[in-house]
């Protein structure tokens, strides 16, 4: 508990808690990178998408408006698609379909193509932040539903063929896969055993002790990879309810199995019964030894669209399934097809009401506080700092430089560090300052030499902005900027951040420069709810037949007779709002040699340029979904197919089988009745709402639970031996999760310099300070369990007080103050002065209402702000911890001198080790 007070800094606005009204959509990109690391830069996705053959947004390779994006064989080189598709935002599954097996399409020349009709449809609720100072219930029109669609998911056969492939947790049946721990008995002595798998047994018998069961007799065998549904369980034994995949055979290799050797709950043959062989009752599959099985998930229903009775909640990043197959004619084979083309179609859409929601959202964003603006907008025409200013000093000119110690206001990261040069005084041998502090290159600070260049002022200055100017608007999330390489980030003495970013000039040339976080001309910060750069473009006026004709012209695949006839169609499409918008985007992109024509090749090239990729992805496309609507628009293309008409008719069959819209509408509340919707680019959506979340909380909880009892353990006192603890309780785990969410919200998501060691020491402090030993609950705010009399002795100023002078110095000067201001929260703040100091920080008068320090919101703010800003004792985390070193022993002075400092340090080191695996 804090032992002294320190004047509080200026008042801070009280933040909203993570579990409260959602002010930001929690998002995750659908895949990690090829090294299985989280991606924060959306350009990595645009680069990956440029490697695919089709599925471009908002115009497909066939020239039709296209509301989604494709991930496939091309993008697999840049993204880890092997681990499955992740949900892009918190939401709930409202419909899904899993093919039993991929359907096959046979073209007129006999070739076969497999394709998936499976999908997962997730509904997400967007709720804009409430109006400032508004305490009334938020109006309904301040929320709106959007849907993410994951189309062409893997079939059930794929999972059965690869039992180790991860399956979605939300599948509603717990099943078991047979491992290869047993082996069939050989047919004769000396023969090798048969297949690997698991023996099937008759009913296990109860043992003498409660809960013990002995094996029955072997009656069958399930080969490795078979899947079963288990019903009743007795100890380690499970009763087979259903064999979901595979089939049962004899326990002896080549032996007879049941009547007619059928893989069904059997009636034993006369020969087997006469031989005295063990059998199960009629219709009974038998029992399995559960340690020989692996728990897996199975879908309850396959082969048709399922609308769950109650939506299934899912979090951003949740596995939704594996990518399925989608083969076009070019990849069709003469024989029934094998896997040749994995493909995911991912899209996000909303009904027409989203237009009004977007308008109101932008109005609300303008009313919100500046500290909620997390998107840096660089306008077209903005100039950046191209070059670092020339150094104006050389160290050691008058004296040899012996040391360069960082100043207190020097940033702990970035290419430059502010230092105080020192030299050794000849007469005394003392180190004395060699002039005022200067800036030097960080990688040279450890070994300063005479003649080292230095800067009297920070090397990046706004007055040095210069041509060339940015030719296109560019938007960066704070998460994206903070993920840049360390050499491309800098911090000046005023705590202003600088980032070196690439941009595109008006004449199509690549350039880069430094942009800063404050007062940079031509830049501004925007709230995600302003949806900067997004623009609704209506493409419903584009006739599909006209689009097809135009595409034949621009790809030069129309014959000489068609070119003249198709020209009016091309003009009509080119004059549509969508094509005019895209022409503006790709017109200056010459790398494809398209002279501004909007073709697939030009769009691929544009996706590799951040500003152009961003412009295309910020289109909100209003168009009829390909998963619904009338087939007449597709049928109208048939006369144009020439000698490919037969195969096109087959494709029409496929298009019809892929349409699921009518099977969902009317069954899912709020789902659009019509298939004309607004399509939002999934990558652009995630990038817009990207947070600076740093810690994988779910992974951390898993790692910590394993380490809690023995590795961390518990010390009764600083000198006592460590002993083991019971497993982490459910309440303690819930507390730890909430604590991490608060640390993320208050520190990791907002801090200028994120240091994982800060988090480690916060967790170590909370683990000891907020341990309620009466309930053995960790990590939760609680009130010190102390009697009134003891509190008055320890903290009071009355006649029984042990140190009334100290109590009065901490403003405990009234009878009862010792008990009233006893320890509370996550760090057990004591003394009235501390409660007064934190009153402006939390926005609640803690001196009058000390129990308010027990709420999660206030307890977390007290701990995080108090440790970072030095409110408890005047010592703060940065006094002991930086990016190079952590004095966890000394850091105890932030809270309470040296009490148990060695124990706190041990826990902090252990937390740091776990955290490093989770960022």
Residue pairs with C-beta under 8 A, 6 or more apart in sequence:
1 769
1 784
1 823
1 827
1 828
1 829
1 830
1 895
1 896
2 827
2 828
2 829
2 830
2 831
2 834
2 866
2 872
2 873
2 895
2 896
3 873
3 896
3 897
4 810
4 872
4 873
4 874
5 810
5 831
5 833
5 834
5 837
5 872
5 873
6 837
6 870
6 871
6 872
6 873
6 874
7 837
8 836
8 837
8 838
8 840
8 841
8 871
9 869
9 871
10 840
11 840
11 841
11 843
12 840
12 841
12 865
13 369
13 371
13 843
14 842
14 843
14 844
14 857
14 861
15 745
15 746
15 857
15 861
16 23
17 742
17 745
17 856
17 857
18 738
18 741
18 742
18 744
18 745
19 738
19 741
21 127
21 129
21 130
21 138
22 125
22 127
23 128
23 129
23 130
23 372
24 528
24 689
24 691
25 89
25 90
25 124
25 126
25 528
25 685
25 689
26 89
26 90
26 315
26 316
26 689
26 691
27 88
27 89
27 316
27 685
27 686
27 689
27 690
27 691
28 38
28 86
28 87
28 88
28 89
28 316
28 317
28 686
29 38
29 39
29 42
29 45
29 86
29 88
29 683
29 686
30 71
30 85
30 86
30 88
30 150
30 344
30 346
30 682
31 39
31 71
31 79
31 80
31 81
31 83
31 85
31 86
32 38
32 39
32 79
32 80
32 83
33 39
33 44
33 78
33 79
33 80
34 77
34 78
34 79
34 80
35 80
36 80
36 83
39 45
40 477
40 479
40 480
40 482
40 483
40 690
41 480
41 483
42 480
42 614
42 617
42 683
42 684
42 686
42 687
43 610
43 613
44 78
45 79
45 683
46 607
46 608
46 610
46 613
46 614
46 617
46 683
47 78
47 607
47 608
48 71
48 74
48 75
48 77
48 78
48 79
49 55
49 56
49 69
49 70
49 71
49 75
49 607
49 683
50 604
50 605
50 607
50 608
51 74
51 75
51 77
51 78
52 70
52 71
52 72
52 73
52 74
52 75
53 61
53 72
53 74
54 60
54 61
54 62
54 70
54 600
55 61
55 66
55 68
55 69
55 70
55 71
55 72
55 343
55 345
56 66
56 69
56 70
56 600
56 603
56 604
56 607
57 66
57 67
57 68
57 69
57 616
57 617
57 619
57 621
57 679
57 681
58 65
58 66
58 67
58 537
58 539
58 578
58 582
58 616
58 619
58 621
58 623
58 679
58 681
59 65
59 66
59 578
59 579
59 582
59 598
59 603
60 66
60 600
61 600
62 547
62 548
62 551
63 547
63 548
63 550
63 551
63 554
63 573
64 544
64 547
64 548
64 551
65 539
65 542
65 547
65 578
65 621
65 623
66 626
67 347
67 349
67 621
67 623
67 625
67 626
67 677
67 679
68 149
68 151
68 345
68 346
68 347
68 679
68 682
69 345
69 346
69 347
69 681
69 682
69 683
70 343
70 344
70 345
70 346
71 79
71 81
71 323
71 343
71 344
71 346
72 323
72 341
72 342
72 343
72 344
73 341
73 342
75 81
76 82
76 342
81 323
81 342
81 344
83 166
83 319
84 165
84 166
84 168
84 319
84 320
84 321
84 322
84 323
85 150
85 153
85 319
85 320
85 321
85 322
85 323
85 344
85 346
86 316
86 317
86 318
86 319
86 320
87 122
87 148
87 314
87 315
87 316
87 317
87 318
87 319
87 320
88 148
88 316
88 346
88 348
88 682
88 685
88 686
89 122
89 124
89 148
89 316
89 685
89 686
89 689
90 124
90 314
90 315
90 316
91 122
91 123
91 124
91 125
91 148
91 313
91 314
92 122
92 123
92 311
92 312
92 313
92 314
93 120
93 121
93 122
93 123
93 170
93 308
93 311
93 312
93 314
93 320
94 121
94 122
94 123
94 147
94 307
94 308
94 311
94 664
94 668
94 671
95 119
95 120
95 121
95 305
95 306
95 307
95 308
95 660
95 663
95 664
95 667
95 668
96 118
96 119
96 120
96 121
96 305
96 306
96 308
97 117
97 118
97 119
97 304
97 305
97 306
97 660
98 118
98 153
98 155
98 156
98 299
98 301
98 302
98 303
98 321
99 116
99 117
99 118
99 155
99 156
99 302
99 303
99 324
100 155
100 156
100 157
100 302
100 303
101 155
101 156
101 157
102 114
102 115
102 116
102 155
102 157
102 324
102 325
103 114
103 115
103 117
103 657
104 112
104 113
104 114
104 115
104 336
104 337
105 112
105 113
105 114
105 115
105 332
105 650
105 651
105 653
105 654
106 112
106 113
106 650
107 113
107 329
107 332
107 646
107 647
107 650
108 646
108 647
108 650
109 647
110 334
111 329
111 332
111 333
111 334
112 332
112 333
112 334
112 335
112 336
112 337
113 327
113 328
113 329
113 331
113 332
113 333
113 337
114 325
114 326
114 327
114 337
114 339
115 152
115 324
115 325
115 326
115 327
115 654
115 658
116 151
116 152
116 153
116 154
116 155
116 324
116 325
116 326
117 152
117 657
117 658
117 660
118 151
118 152
118 153
118 154
118 155
118 321
118 324
119 149
119 150
119 151
119 152
119 153
119 660
120 149
120 150
120 153
120 320
120 321
121 147
121 148
121 149
121 150
121 664
121 668
122 147
122 148
122 149
122 150
122 314
122 320
123 145
123 146
123 147
123 311
123 668
123 670
123 671
124 145
124 146
124 147
124 148
125 143
125 144
125 145
126 143
126 144
126 145
126 146
126 357
126 361
127 138
127 142
127 143
128 142
128 143
128 357
128 360
128 361
128 364
128 365
128 529
129 364
129 368
129 372
129 529
130 138
130 142
131 364
131 367
132 367
132 368
132 369
141 356
141 357
141 360
142 357
142 360
142 364
144 350
144 353
144 354
144 357
145 350
145 351
145 670
146 348
146 349
146 350
146 354
146 680
147 348
147 349
147 350
147 671
148 346
148 347
148 348
148 682
149 345
149 346
149 347
149 348
149 349
149 627
150 320
150 321
150 344
150 345
150 346
151 344
151 345
151 346
151 347
151 627
151 658
152 323
152 324
152 325
152 326
152 343
152 344
152 345
153 320
153 321
153 322
153 323
153 324
153 344
154 321
154 322
154 323
154 324
154 325
155 324
155 325
156 299
156 302
158 165
158 322
158 324
159 165
159 167
159 322
160 225
160 227
160 245
163 177
163 225
163 227
163 294
163 296
165 322
166 319
166 322
167 296
167 297
167 298
167 319
167 321
168 297
168 318
168 319
168 320
168 321
169 297
169 318
169 319
170 312
170 314
170 318
171 297
171 298
171 299
171 300
172 299
172 300
173 229
173 297
173 298
173 299
173 300
174 229
174 230
174 295
174 296
174 297
174 298
175 227
175 228
175 229
175 230
175 244
175 295
175 296
175 297
175 298
176 227
176 228
176 229
176 230
176 238
176 288
176 290
176 293
176 294
176 295
176 296
177 225
177 226
177 227
177 293
177 294
177 296
178 197
178 198
178 222
178 223
178 224
178 225
178 226
178 227
178 228
178 246
178 288
178 292
178 293
179 197
179 198
179 224
179 292
179 293
179 294
180 196
180 197
180 224
181 196
181 198
181 291
181 292
182 196
182 197
182 198
182 199
182 221
182 292
183 193
183 194
183 195
183 196
183 197
184 193
184 194
184 195
184 197
184 221
184 249
184 250
184 251
184 252
184 253
185 193
185 194
185 251
185 252
185 253
186 192
186 193
186 194
186 252
186 253
187 194
187 252
187 253
187 254
187 255
191 253
193 253
194 221
194 252
194 253
194 254
195 221
195 223
195 224
195 249
195 253
196 223
196 224
197 221
197 222
197 223
197 224
197 226
198 221
198 222
198 224
198 288
198 289
198 292
198 293
199 218
199 220
199 221
199 251
199 288
199 289
200 218
200 219
200 220
200 221
200 222
200 240
200 248
200 251
200 285
200 286
200 287
200 288
201 215
201 216
201 217
201 218
201 219
201 237
201 286
201 287
201 288
201 289
202 216
202 217
202 219
202 278
202 279
202 280
202 286
202 287
203 216
203 280
203 287
204 213
204 214
204 215
204 216
204 234
204 235
204 237
204 287
205 213
205 214
205 216
206 212
206 213
206 234
207 213
207 214
211 235
212 235
213 234
213 235
213 236
213 237
215 237
215 289
216 278
216 287
217 278
218 251
218 278
219 251
219 277
219 278
219 279
219 280
219 286
220 248
220 249
220 250
220 251
220 257
220 286
221 248
221 249
221 250
221 251
222 228
222 243
222 246
222 248
222 249
222 288
223 246
223 249
225 245
225 246
226 243
226 245
226 246
226 247
226 248
227 243
227 244
227 245
227 246
227 296
227 298
228 240
228 241
228 242
228 243
228 244
228 285
228 288
228 293
229 240
229 241
229 242
229 244
229 298
230 238
230 239
230 240
230 241
230 288
230 290
230 293
231 238
231 239
231 240
231 241
232 238
232 239
233 239
233 290
236 289
236 290
236 291
237 287
237 288
237 289
237 290
238 287
238 288
238 290
238 293
239 285
239 286
239 287
240 285
240 286
240 287
240 288
241 285
242 285
243 263
243 285
244 298
247 263
248 257
248 263
248 285
249 255
249 257
249 263
250 256
250 257
256 269
256 271
256 272
257 263
257 266
258 264
258 266
258 267
258 268
258 269
258 272
259 266
259 267
259 268
259 269
260 269
265 280
265 282
265 283
265 284
265 285
266 279
266 282
267 282
268 277
268 279
272 279
273 279
280 286
305 660
305 663
305 664
307 663
307 664
307 667
307 668
314 320
323 342
323 343
323 344
324 342
324 343
324 344
325 337
325 339
325 340
325 341
325 342
325 343
326 341
326 342
326 343
326 345
327 337
327 340
327 341
328 341
329 647
331 340
331 341
333 340
346 682
347 679
347 682
348 679
348 680
348 681
348 682
348 685
349 625
349 672
349 677
349 678
349 679
349 680
350 357
350 672
350 677
350 678
350 680
351 672
351 677
351 678
352 622
352 672
352 676
352 677
352 678
354 620
354 678
355 536
355 678
358 531
358 534
358 536
358 620
361 529
361 530
361 531
362 529
362 530
362 531
364 529
365 526
365 527
365 528
365 529
365 530
365 531
366 530
368 527
368 529
370 525
371 750
372 527
373 525
373 526
373 527
374 477
374 478
374 479
374 525
374 527
374 528
374 690
374 691
374 692
375 475
375 476
375 477
375 478
375 525
375 526
375 527
375 528
375 530
375 532
375 688
376 475
376 476
376 477
376 478
376 481
376 515
376 517
376 523
376 524
376 525
376 526
377 473
377 474
377 475
377 523
377 524
377 525
377 526
377 532
377 533
378 384
378 470
378 473
378 474
378 475
378 476
378 501
378 503
378 515
378 522
378 523
379 470
379 473
379 522
379 523
379 524
380 469
380 470
380 471
380 472
380 473
380 506
381 469
381 470
381 522
382 469
382 470
382 515
382 520
382 521
382 522
382 523
383 465
383 466
383 467
383 468
383 469
383 470
383 513
383 521
383 522
384 465
384 466
384 470
384 501
384 503
384 512
384 513
384 514
384 515
385 460
385 461
385 462
385 464
385 465
385 466
385 498
385 513
385 514
385 515
385 516
386 464
386 465
386 466
386 511
386 513
386 514
387 464
387 466
388 459
388 460
389 455
389 457
389 459
389 460
389 461
389 464
391 453
391 454
391 455
391 459
392 454
392 455
392 456
393 435
393 438
393 453
393 454
393 455
393 456
394 450
394 451
394 452
394 453
394 454
395 401
395 404
395 421
395 434
395 438
395 440
395 448
395 449
395 450
395 451
395 452
395 454
396 421
396 423
396 434
396 448
396 449
396 450
396 451
396 452
397 450
397 451
398 434
399 423
399 434
400 423
400 424
400 450
401 421
401 422
401 423
401 434
401 448
401 449
401 450
401 452
402 422
402 423
402 424
402 431
402 448
403 421
403 422
403 431
403 448
404 419
404 420
404 421
404 422
404 440
404 445
404 448
405 419
405 420
405 422
406 417
406 418
406 419
406 420
406 445
407 418
407 419
407 420
407 437
409 418
409 493
410 417
410 418
410 419
410 493
411 417
411 418
411 490
411 491
411 492
411 493
411 495
411 753
412 753
412 755
412 878
412 882
412 883
412 884
413 486
413 489
413 491
413 753
413 883
414 442
414 486
414 489
414 490
414 491
414 498
415 441
415 442
415 443
415 486
415 487
415 490
416 439
416 440
416 441
416 442
416 455
416 458
416 459
416 490
417 439
417 440
417 441
417 442
417 445
418 437
418 438
418 439
418 458
418 493
419 437
419 438
419 439
419 440
419 445
420 433
420 437
421 433
421 434
421 435
421 437
421 438
421 448
421 454
422 431
422 432
422 433
422 434
423 431
423 432
423 434
424 430
424 431
425 431
425 432
436 456
438 454
438 455
438 456
439 454
439 455
439 456
439 457
439 458
439 459
440 448
440 452
440 453
440 454
440 455
441 453
444 452
458 492
458 493
460 490
460 492
460 498
460 514
460 516
462 516
462 519
462 520
462 521
465 513
465 520
465 521
468 505
468 506
468 509
468 511
469 505
469 506
469 522
470 503
470 504
470 505
470 522
470 611
471 503
471 504
471 505
471 506
471 507
471 508
471 588
471 611
472 503
472 504
472 506
472 611
472 612
472 615
473 533
473 611
473 614
473 615
474 501
474 503
474 610
474 611
474 614
475 526
475 532
475 533
475 614
476 499
476 501
477 687
477 688
477 690
478 692
479 690
479 691
479 692
479 693
480 687
480 690
481 489
481 497
481 499
481 501
482 489
482 692
482 754
484 499
484 500
484 501
487 500
488 499
488 500
488 501
489 497
489 498
489 499
489 500
490 497
490 498
490 499
490 514
491 497
491 498
491 752
491 753
492 498
492 516
495 752
496 516
496 517
496 518
497 516
497 517
497 752
498 514
498 515
498 516
498 517
499 514
499 515
499 516
500 512
500 513
500 514
501 512
501 513
501 515
502 510
502 511
502 512
502 610
503 510
503 511
503 512
503 513
503 610
503 611
504 510
504 511
504 609
504 610
504 611
504 612
505 511
506 588
507 588
508 588
508 589
508 590
510 609
515 523
517 525
526 532
528 688
528 689
531 688
532 688
533 614
533 615
533 618
534 618
534 619
534 620
534 680
534 684
534 688
535 581
535 618
535 619
535 620
536 620
536 622
536 678
537 577
537 578
537 581
537 619
537 620
537 621
537 622
538 577
538 578
538 622
539 576
539 577
539 578
539 621
539 622
539 623
540 622
540 623
540 624
540 676
541 576
541 577
542 573
542 576
542 578
542 623
543 569
543 572
543 573
544 633
544 634
544 636
544 637
545 569
545 633
545 636
545 637
545 640
546 569
546 570
546 572
546 573
547 569
547 573
548 637
548 640
549 558
549 562
549 566
549 569
549 570
549 640
550 566
550 569
550 570
550 573
550 574
552 558
552 562
552 566
552 640
553 563
553 566
553 567
553 570
554 570
554 597
554 598
554 599
555 599
555 600
558 566
573 579
574 580
574 583
574 598
578 619
578 621
579 598
581 619
582 598
582 603
582 616
582 619
583 596
583 598
584 615
585 606
585 612
585 615
585 616
586 594
586 596
586 598
586 602
586 603
586 605
586 606
586 612
586 616
587 596
588 596
589 602
589 605
589 606
589 609
589 612
591 605
592 599
592 601
592 602
592 604
592 605
594 601
594 602
596 602
603 616
606 612
606 613
606 616
607 613
607 616
614 684
616 681
617 681
617 683
617 684
618 681
618 684
619 681
620 678
620 679
620 680
621 678
621 679
622 676
622 677
622 678
622 679
623 676
623 677
623 679
624 633
624 675
624 676
624 677
625 661
625 675
625 676
625 677
625 679
626 655
626 658
626 659
627 658
627 659
627 660
627 661
627 675
628 659
628 660
628 661
628 662
628 665
628 674
628 675
629 659
629 661
629 675
629 676
631 652
631 655
631 656
634 652
634 655
635 652
637 648
638 645
638 648
638 649
638 652
641 648
661 675
664 671
665 671
665 672
665 673
666 673
691 749
692 748
692 749
692 750
692 754
693 744
693 748
693 749
694 744
694 748
694 749
694 754
694 756
694 919
695 740
695 743
695 744
695 748
695 759
695 915
695 918
695 919
696 918
696 919
697 737
697 740
697 741
697 744
697 918
699 917
699 918
700 740
700 914
700 915
700 918
701 733
701 736
701 737
703 914
703 917
703 918
704 712
704 728
704 736
704 914
705 727
705 728
705 733
707 910
707 914
708 725
708 727
708 728
709 724
709 725
709 726
709 727
709 728
710 724
710 725
711 910
712 725
712 767
712 907
712 910
713 722
713 723
713 724
713 725
714 722
714 723
714 725
714 771
715 721
715 722
715 900
715 903
716 723
717 900
718 899
718 900
718 902
718 903
725 776
726 776
728 736
728 778
729 776
729 777
729 778
731 775
731 777
731 780
732 776
732 777
732 778
732 779
732 780
735 777
735 778
735 779
735 780
736 778
736 779
738 856
739 763
739 766
739 779
739 826
739 860
740 763
742 856
742 857
742 860
742 864
743 759
743 762
743 763
743 860
743 864
746 860
746 861
746 864
746 865
747 754
747 758
747 759
747 762
747 864
747 868
748 754
748 759
751 868
753 883
755 877
755 881
755 882
755 883
756 912
756 915
756 916
756 919
757 881
757 886
757 908
757 912
758 867
758 868
758 877
758 881
759 911
759 915
760 886
760 888
760 908
760 909
760 911
760 912
760 915
761 867
761 877
761 881
761 886
761 888
761 891
761 904
761 908
761 911
762 863
762 864
762 867
763 907
763 908
763 911
764 888
764 904
764 905
764 907
764 908
764 911
765 826
765 827
765 863
765 867
765 895
765 904
766 779
766 826
766 827
766 863
767 778
767 779
767 907
768 900
768 903
768 904
768 907
769 826
769 827
769 828
769 895
770 778
770 779
770 780
770 781
770 782
770 825
770 826
770 827
770 828
771 777
771 778
772 778
772 780
772 782
772 785
774 785
779 826
780 826
781 824
781 825
781 826
781 853
781 854
781 855
781 856
781 859
782 824
782 854
783 822
783 823
783 824
783 851
783 854
784 791
784 822
784 823
784 824
784 828
784 830
786 794
786 819
786 822
786 823
788 819
789 800
791 818
791 819
791 822
792 798
792 800
792 801
792 815
792 816
792 818
792 819
793 800
793 801
793 802
793 818
794 802
794 818
795 801
795 807
795 812
795 817
795 818
795 819
795 821
795 822
795 830
795 831
796 804
796 807
796 812
796 815
796 816
796 817
796 818
796 819
797 804
797 807
797 808
797 812
797 813
797 814
797 817
797 818
798 804
798 815
798 818
801 807
801 818
807 813
807 817
807 818
807 831
810 830
810 831
810 832
810 833
810 834
811 817
811 831
811 832
811 833
811 836
812 818
812 821
812 831
812 832
817 832
820 832
820 850
821 830
821 831
821 832
821 834
821 835
821 850
822 830
823 829
823 830
824 850
824 851
824 853
824 854
824 859
825 853
825 854
825 858
825 859
825 862
825 863
826 859
826 860
826 862
826 863
827 862
827 863
827 866
827 867
827 872
827 895
829 835
829 838
829 853
829 862
829 866
829 872
832 847
834 872
835 846
835 847
835 850
835 853
836 846
836 847
837 871
838 846
838 853
838 858
838 861
838 862
838 866
838 871
839 845
839 846
839 847
841 861
841 862
841 865
841 866
841 871
842 852
842 853
842 857
842 858
842 861
842 862
844 852
844 858
846 852
846 853
846 858
852 858
853 859
853 862
865 871
866 872
867 876
867 877
867 894
867 895
868 876
868 877
868 878
869 876
870 876
870 879
870 894
872 894
872 895
872 896
873 893
873 894
873 895
873 896
873 897
875 893
875 894
876 894
877 891
877 894
879 890
879 891
879 894
880 886
880 887
880 888
880 890
880 891
880 893
880 894
881 887
881 888
881 891
886 908
886 912
888 904
888 905
888 908
888 909
889 901
889 902
889 904
889 905
890 901
891 904
891 905
891 908
892 898
892 899
892 900
892 901
892 904
892 905
